[in-house]
Amino acid sequence: MQESSDPVMNSQNANTDGKPAPEGADCCLNQEENLVTIGATVPTGFEYTASDEVKEKLGVKCRVSKDRGRIYFDIPVDVLPQVHQLRSLDNLFVVVQEFLHYHFEETKEATLQGFMQLASQLPWEGALQVWRMNNTLKKRSRHKKSRQQCSANEEKPNDAENLHIDSLSLADSSDRMCNLDIPETPNILSSDIPPKCDFSCTEHLAAKEAAPLSERKGEEHDSVAGSDSASLLKFRVTCSRAGEKHNFTSNDAARDFGGAIQDLFHWKADMTKFDIEVLLNIHQNEVVVGIALTEESLHRRNITHFGPTTLRSTLAYGMLRLCNPQPADIIIDPMCGTGAIPIEGAMEWPNSFHLAGDNNGMAVNRAANNFFSIQKKRQDKGRISCGIVADVAQWDICNIPLKTGSVDAIVTDMPFGKRPYLN
């Protein structure tokens, strides 16, 4: 039999060179079942809450990692776009291979040599296929967003006059309601507006993804062989390590493992402007190799006007899910800050009414503008909506103008700079 000249194929056919075979660990693309293993980072302590969401929305079971803040689940490849819509996941990566009981050598040099040998033995091709599919999805999303922005700029509608957010009238002379019919140019401090995040890939990567599949395979082979420098990918290796019995550092593992990957694929190492990020997650004797599918955390989805301590959207979702909102429930956040909790609630549980309040006028202003931004995004996408079932008020938490028994649930992030301790 003729030996394949493709190093990816050779790495799939290579033996483990004495390394223990992973227990159920070959997590690359399964050609027969068309399943792929996705890993996700979640807020620490909300692993089982995230698992419940995955099971509810995707119909698959999750495995909670020994390393806190990570879950794993197997999905069909065509479900990948739905994974990006889950509310409790921070970052996503496709698993190349998982070693539940990896054998570390006694010396540092031998262990690092083992990582270098491991790079050429992993089944990269399946994970790289999923990475390319994911890039295609992101490219389509960027093109769609660009067309919507161009259309909005041409029409220039008066959004402030057309937008409407349902409100709950609260009559109290000592408290002021924040009107959500915000002017077209709200008075917001420039420091409150976060810098725009660049989700764009490099031009050569976008051109590569636009090519037919047969051409992309040819280009990939050329890049691996090093014959076409223009199509070479830039990469970096990020090592996350937890454990006291390791005789190496995270930088040591990332450096040697990355060097072996560079020798295998002839990719160019770049720590900042990289196209592909290889993940090496080590927790005690568990090793997981993956390829990142997100450029930044998915929790950056709702908030456009940030405060000093803005709550992450994934945390807000986990808190609300534990609350289990029901239709017609009235849920309040009496110390809302920038409104992360009521905004997440209004997006995910629109049949409940979400009321936010704070005693700081600037915080109320930020929360109102965040609601305004969500509604504007909906209109830009062409969604016909009667409004967001939520409202924002300025009040004193010691004298909230609500009747006794009128609230079904209170979900809030208490505004302390450090954890409170009870004597």
Residue pairs with C-beta under 8 A, 6 or more apart in sequence:
3 10
4 10
4 13
6 221
6 224
7 120
7 224
7 264
7 265
8 124
8 125
8 128
8 224
9 125
10 120
11 120
11 121
11 122
11 123
11 124
11 264
12 123
12 124
12 125
14 120
14 121
15 121
16 121
17 117
17 121
19 99
19 102
19 103
19 114
19 118
19 121
20 99
20 101
20 102
20 103
22 97
22 98
22 99
22 100
23 100
23 101
24 98
24 100
25 97
25 98
25 99
25 100
26 97
26 123
27 36
27 37
27 72
27 74
27 95
27 96
27 97
27 98
28 36
28 37
28 94
28 95
28 96
28 97
28 123
28 124
28 125
28 126
28 127
29 35
29 36
29 77
29 125
29 126
29 127
29 129
29 130
30 36
30 126
34 76
34 77
35 74
35 75
35 76
35 77
36 74
36 75
36 76
36 77
36 80
36 94
36 95
36 126
36 127
36 130
37 72
37 73
37 74
37 94
37 95
37 98
38 72
38 73
38 74
38 75
38 80
38 83
38 92
38 93
38 94
38 95
38 293
39 65
39 70
39 71
39 72
39 92
39 93
39 94
39 95
39 281
39 288
39 290
40 50
40 70
40 71
40 72
40 73
40 83
40 86
40 89
40 90
40 91
40 92
40 93
41 69
41 70
41 89
41 90
41 91
42 49
42 50
42 69
42 70
42 71
42 88
42 89
42 90
42 314
42 318
43 69
43 88
43 90
43 312
43 314
43 315
43 318
44 68
44 69
45 68
46 88
46 314
46 315
46 318
47 64
47 65
47 68
47 69
47 70
47 71
48 64
49 88
49 318
49 321
49 322
50 62
50 71
50 86
50 88
50 89
50 318
51 61
51 62
51 64
51 71
51 73
52 321
53 86
53 87
53 88
53 321
54 60
54 62
54 71
54 73
54 86
55 61
55 62
57 82
57 86
58 73
58 75
58 79
58 82
58 83
58 86
60 73
60 74
60 75
61 73
62 71
62 72
62 73
63 71
63 72
63 73
64 70
64 71
65 71
65 72
65 283
65 286
65 288
66 283
66 284
66 286
67 242
67 281
67 283
67 286
70 281
72 95
72 98
75 83
77 130
77 133
80 130
80 133
80 134
80 137
81 137
83 89
83 92
84 92
84 137
84 294
84 298
86 298
87 313
87 314
87 317
87 344
87 348
88 314
88 317
88 318
88 321
89 298
89 314
90 297
90 298
90 299
90 312
90 314
91 292
91 294
91 297
91 298
92 292
92 293
92 294
92 298
93 279
93 290
93 291
93 292
93 293
93 294
94 127
94 130
94 131
94 134
94 290
94 291
94 293
95 127
95 288
95 289
95 290
96 122
96 123
96 124
96 126
96 127
96 289
96 290
96 291
97 122
97 123
97 288
97 289
98 286
98 287
98 288
98 289
99 286
99 287
99 288
100 286
101 285
101 286
102 282
102 285
102 286
102 287
103 285
104 111
104 114
104 245
104 246
104 247
104 285
105 111
105 113
105 114
106 247
107 247
108 247
108 248
108 252
111 246
111 247
111 248
112 248
112 252
112 253
112 256
113 256
115 253
115 256
115 257
115 260
115 280
116 256
116 257
116 259
116 260
117 260
118 257
118 260
118 289
119 257
119 260
119 261
119 264
120 260
120 264
122 289
127 290
127 291
128 220
128 291
130 291
130 293
131 276
131 291
131 293
132 209
132 216
134 293
135 201
135 205
135 209
136 209
138 199
138 201
139 201
139 206
139 209
139 210
142 199
142 200
148 380
148 381
149 380
152 380
157 379
158 184
159 184
159 376
159 379
160 181
160 182
160 183
160 184
161 184
162 379
163 181
163 182
163 372
163 375
163 376
163 379
163 387
164 181
164 386
164 387
165 180
165 181
165 371
165 372
165 375
165 387
165 388
165 390
165 391
166 353
166 386
166 387
166 388
166 389
166 390
166 391
167 177
167 180
167 391
168 353
168 355
168 391
169 177
170 177
170 393
170 401
170 402
171 401
172 395
172 401
174 396
174 399
175 393
175 394
175 395
175 396
175 399
175 401
176 393
176 394
177 391
177 392
177 393
177 394
178 364
178 365
178 367
178 368
178 392
178 393
178 394
179 368
180 368
180 371
180 372
180 391
180 392
182 368
182 369
182 372
186 365
186 369
186 372
187 365
188 305
188 365
188 366
188 369
189 362
192 305
192 306
192 307
192 362
192 366
193 304
193 305
194 304
194 305
194 306
197 296
197 300
199 295
199 296
200 206
201 275
202 234
202 273
202 275
204 230
204 231
205 233
205 275
208 216
208 219
208 231
209 216
211 219
219 228
219 231
222 228
222 231
223 231
223 232
223 233
223 265
223 266
223 267
224 264
224 265
224 266
225 266
226 232
226 266
232 266
232 267
232 268
233 265
233 267
233 268
233 275
233 276
234 267
234 268
234 269
234 270
234 273
234 274
234 275
234 276
235 258
235 261
235 262
235 265
235 267
235 268
235 269
235 270
235 274
235 275
235 276
235 277
235 278
236 258
236 269
236 270
236 271
236 274
236 277
236 278
237 254
237 255
237 257
237 258
237 261
237 277
237 278
237 279
237 280
238 254
238 277
238 278
238 279
238 280
238 292
239 250
239 251
239 253
239 254
239 257
239 279
239 280
239 281
239 282
240 250
240 279
240 280
240 281
240 282
241 249
241 250
241 253
241 282
241 283
242 282
242 283
242 284
243 282
243 283
243 284
243 285
245 284
246 282
250 282
253 280
253 282
254 280
257 278
257 280
258 269
258 278
261 267
261 278
262 268
262 269
267 276
276 291
276 292
277 291
277 292
278 289
278 290
278 291
278 292
279 288
279 289
279 290
279 291
279 292
280 287
280 288
280 289
281 287
281 288
281 289
281 290
297 312
297 314
298 314
299 312
299 313
299 314
299 315
300 313
301 313
302 313
302 340
302 343
302 344
302 347
302 370
302 374
303 310
303 313
303 338
303 339
303 340
303 343
303 370
304 369
304 370
304 373
305 338
305 366
305 369
305 370
305 373
306 338
306 366
307 337
307 338
307 362
307 363
307 366
309 337
309 415
309 417
310 337
310 338
310 340
311 337
311 338
311 340
311 341
311 413
312 340
313 340
313 343
313 344
315 340
315 413
316 340
316 341
316 343
316 344
316 345
316 413
317 344
317 348
319 341
319 411
319 413
320 331
320 341
320 344
320 345
320 348
320 349
320 411
323 331
323 409
323 411
325 331
325 345
325 349
325 352
325 409
326 352
326 408
327 351
327 352
328 351
328 352
328 353
329 352
329 353
329 408
329 409
330 352
330 353
330 355
330 406
330 407
330 408
330 409
331 342
331 345
331 352
331 353
331 354
331 355
331 407
331 408
331 409
331 410
331 411
332 354
332 355
332 356
332 357
332 400
332 402
332 407
332 409
332 410
332 411
333 339
333 341
333 342
333 354
333 355
333 356
333 357
333 410
333 411
333 412
333 413
334 357
334 358
334 395
334 397
334 400
334 410
334 412
335 357
335 358
335 397
335 412
335 413
335 414
335 415
336 342
336 356
336 357
336 358
336 363
336 364
336 367
336 392
336 412
337 358
337 363
337 366
337 367
337 413
337 415
338 363
338 366
338 367
338 370
339 356
339 366
339 367
339 368
339 370
339 371
339 392
340 413
341 354
341 356
341 411
341 412
341 413
342 354
342 355
342 356
342 367
342 390
342 392
343 367
343 370
343 371
343 374
343 390
345 352
345 354
345 390
345 411
346 354
346 371
346 374
346 388
346 389
346 390
347 374
350 388
350 389
351 389
352 389
353 389
353 390
354 389
354 390
355 390
355 391
355 392
355 393
356 367
356 390
356 391
356 392
356 393
357 364
357 392
357 393
357 394
357 395
357 397
357 400
358 364
358 367
358 394
358 395
359 394
359 395
359 396
359 397
360 394
361 394
364 392
364 393
364 394
367 392
368 392
371 388
371 390
371 392
374 388
375 385
375 387
375 388
378 385
379 385
395 401
414 420
